[in-house]
Amino acid sequence: MFKIEKKNILLLILIIIIIVGIISLLVLYLSRQQELPSPEPLSEDFVKNMPRPEKTIKGKIQGIDYEVVRESLIYHPFARIKTYDVVVPVIDRSRVEVVVGELLEEITSQEPEVDKISLVFFSNKDIISTSPFDIAYAVWEPAKEMTREIADNDLRDNYKIDILMR
């Protein structure tokens, strides 16, 4: 009769385990290759029904009208980060700088525990969800990395404001 040695049985078991593993990985890979459904288009009344801040910040400074149309809190393990969508009639650096200064002063005086603020500017409410053009982005944050010490102790002496225009 055919005699199978112990080390040959172990080698055969190892080969079978490897083959089963390769087949399992192949099946997993191929199952993930299925095309993901495309996201549904935004409804036409998206802007009309978008979340509004609890207290609308609307005003005029140095002849520039502005309105905060959306406010969000971003999750961070230890920092309080807020974002705001702001509508101003015309996007240019000088107007954005004026409104950024006013909004940062107003927001930080009402919420001194905020550690980082992002402001996204649009010239028209209708392009908030549809167009990548005619926007500006401003961020108020620590000059270096956000740390737990900065967030917990509200250390604001080394902050910067960056403004990006598109």
Secondary structure, 3 states (H helix, E strand, C coil): CCCCCHHHHHHHHHHHHHHHHHHHHHHHHHHHCCCCCCCCCCCCCHHHHCCCCCCCCEEEECCEEEEEEEEEEECCCCCCEEEEEEECCCCCHHHHHHHHHHHHHHHHHHCCCCCEEEEEEECCHHHCCCCCCCEEEEEEEECCCCCHHHHHHCCCCCEEEEEEEC
